Amino acid sequence: MSKIALVTGATSGIGKACAAMLARNGYNIIITGRREKRLNELAQKLRNNNVEVKTRVFDVRSRDEVEQALLSLPEEWKSPDILINNAGLAAGSDPIQDGDWNDWEQMIDTNVKGLLAVSKAVMPGMIKRKQGHIINVSSIAGSEVYANGNVYCASKHAVHAITKGMRIDLLPYNIKVSSISPGMVETEFSIVRYHGDKEKADNVYEGLTPLSAEDVADAVEFMITRPAHVNVNDILLMPTDQASAVYNHRE
C-alpha cells in the first residue's frame, strides 16, 4: 500500500495546498476539516492523481470528535506515515486589555489543544511502527510577538514548544518532528482574523507580495523528501517584502 498522510484543516489555504502536493507525490490522503462540501470537492480533485482519499469532518477543538473520526478509519489507515497539523487560526486583533475571551478560547483550543488531540491519536501507531513524520504548522508569531498579537502569538509560541518537546520524546522511536513557520501568507487567514471584514483583510497585504499557500506547501515538500537520516527541524519562510513580524516594505 502507498504511504498515507493526514492533513488537518484541509478545506482551504495551506492545508489544501499541502494535500494537493502530497497527492502529486503519490500519497494516499486523509483530509479533515469542518466544511464537508469543501472536503468532498477537494477529495474528487485529489483522486485525479490516482491516489485514495478519505475525508473526515470534525472540529479539532473537540477531542471526542477527533477520536471518533480517526478511530472510524479502516485499520490500515489509522497510522499515517505523515501528519500535517495545519488546522489553526487567528481571531481578533485587539490589545490584550480589550481582547475577546471567546476569541482567546477559540485560538487556544484550535491551535494548541486541537494539535495535541490529533497528535495523540496518531502517535501510538507511529511509535509501534518506529517510523513517521509530524509537521506542525506554526508561524513567525511563534518566534516574535507583535502589537495586538498577544494570545495568537502565545498559541504559536506553544506550538514551537510542543514541537521541540515532541522531537525529544519521540526521538527513541525514529519519528521525525518538524515545524513550518510562515510570515504573511494570503489565504483566508486574515478574513477569519477580522471576523469576515474583507476590507481589513485585504489591507494586510496591500502594497506587498505575500507568500501563497503553494509556497508553503513547496517548503513542506522539501521536508518530507529528505533522506531518512535528515530531519528539518523548522523552516522560517518569509515573503521578500517582509523582514520580520513587524517590518515589511510596501510600494
N, C-alpha and C positions, 0 to 999 in steps of 0.2 A: 504494500500500500504506500502511496505517496505520503510525504510528510504533511503534517497538519499544523495550521496556525489559527490562533484565536485572536480576534481583534474586537475590542470593546469600543463603543461609540462610533460605529462604522457607517452611520446614516449620512454623514457629511464630513467635509473638511479633511483633516489629517487621517482620520480613521478610514474614510472611504478611499483616499489615495493609497494608503498602505495596503488595503485589501486588494486593490487593483494591481499593485506592484507584486504582491505575493502570488496572485493568480498567474501573472506573467512568468513568475519563477517556478510555476508548476505545483504550488502548494494547494492542497485541499484546505478549505477555509470555513471556520465558524465565525459568522459575523453577528454582532449583537448590538442592540440599541433599543430605544423606546418607541420608535416610529416604524410600525410594522410594514406599511406600504412602501416606505423608502428601502427597508431591508429587502423586501421581495423584489423590488425593481433592480437593486444592486446585485442580488443573487443571480438574476437572469443574465445580466451583463457579464458577471464573472464566469459563468458557466460557458461562455463563448470561448474561454481559454482551455476548454476540455478538462476542467477540474470539478471536483464535487464541492458543493456549498451547502452548509447547514445554517439556518437562521434561528436565533433565539431572541425573543422580545422580553426585555426586563429592564428595570431601573437598578443600576449598581448600588444605589443607596439602600436597597432592601436586601439584606443578607439572605432572607428566606427565598426571595425571587431568584437570586444568583444561584443558590444551592440547588433549587428545584430545576432551574433551566439547564444547568450543566449536568446534573445527575440524569436528566432525561435524554441525554445524548446516547447514541449507540456505544457499546462498550469500547470499541476501537477508536472512538472519537474523544473519549473522556480525558485523555492525557496528551494534549497537543505538544508538538515539538517547540513551537514558538508562541509566546503570549505577548501581545502588544496591549498594554494597559493605557489606552488612549482616552477613554471617557473622562471628561473633565470640563470645567467651565470657570469663568469669572462672572460674578453677579454684583452689579453696583460699582460705583466709583466715587464713594464719598469719603471724606476724612473720618477717621475711626470714631470720633465722638458723635458723628451723625449717621453711622452705619446702621443698616437694617439687619436685625437679628435673623430674619428668615433668609436673607442673602448669605449671611455667615454660615448658617447651618447647611444651606444647600451646597456651598463650596467645600466645607469640611467633610460633609457626608459623601459627596461625589469624589472629590479629588484625593481624599485620604482614605476614608473608610471603605469607599467603593473599590479602590485599588487593592486594599487589603483583602476584601471579601473575595474578589475574583482570584487573586493570587493564592489565597489559602485553599481555594477549591482545586486549583491546578497543580500546586507544588507537590503534593504527595505522589502523583503519577510520575513527575519528573525525577523525584528523589528515588523512587523504586526503579526507574529505568536508568538512573545515573546519566541523564542527558536532558538538555533543554536550554532554552534561551528566553529570559524575561526582559522585555524592553518597556520601561516606564516613560511615558511622555510627560516631560516636565516643562520648564520654561526658563527664560532669562530671569524671571521673577523668583526662581529657586536659588539664584545666586545674588541678586540685587533687590533691594527694597526701594520703591519709589513712592512719591506722594500719592495718597488715596488708593494705594495698592494693598495696604495693611494685611487684611485677612487672606486675600488671594495670594499674596507673596508668602505669607506664613504657610499656606497649604502646599505651595510648591517647594518651599524650603523643607517641609515634611517629606515630600516625595523624594528629594535628594537624600535625606537622612535614611528613609526606608530603603532606598535603592542600595546605599552603602551597607546597611545592615543585612539586607538580603544577600549581597555579594559575599559577605563574611560568613554568614550562617550556612549558605548553600555551597560554600567552597569545597567541602569534602565530597560533594555529590556530582561534581563535574558540570554544574549548571552555570551558564553564563548569565550575568545580570548587567544590564546597560540602562542608560537614560539618554534621552534626546531632549535638548533644551533650546527651542527656537526663540528668536526675538519676534518681531512683528510678522505675522502670517495673516494674509487676507482670506478669512473663512467666515463662518457665521459667528465667530468668537465675539467680536465687538457688538454685533446686533444683540446677542444674548446678554452681554455685559450691561448694555444700556437699555435692557428690557424692551427691545423691539424698535428703538428710536434709530431709524436708518440714517438720518442726517448726522447724528452724533457719531454713529459707527463709521460712516464714510469719511468724516473729518479726521479720524485716527490716521488714515493712510494718505490724506491729501498732500500732494506735492512730493511724494517719495514713492519708490518702488518696493513694496514689501515682498517677503517670501510668498510662494504659493504652497498649497498643501503638497503638491507633487515634489517641490524642492525638499520638503521634509521627508517624504517617502523615499526619495533618492538616497538620502543620508541613512535611513533605516536599512535600505537595501545593502549599502556598504557594510553596515554592522552584521547583517545576517549571512553575508557571503565571505566573511573572513575564515581562514583555516581554523580547524578545531582547537588549535593551541593559542588562538588570538581572541581576546575579548576587548571590545571598545567600551571603556567604562562610561564615557559621556561624550556627546558631541554638542558643543555650543554653536548654534547655527544662526547667523545674523544676515539681514539684508546689507548690501554695501552702503546703503544710506543710513544705517543705524550703527552707532559705535558702542552703545550701552543701553541699559534700560531707560535712560533719561535723555541721552544725547543722540539726535538724529539730524539729518540735513534735508531740508525741504526746498524745492525750487519755488 
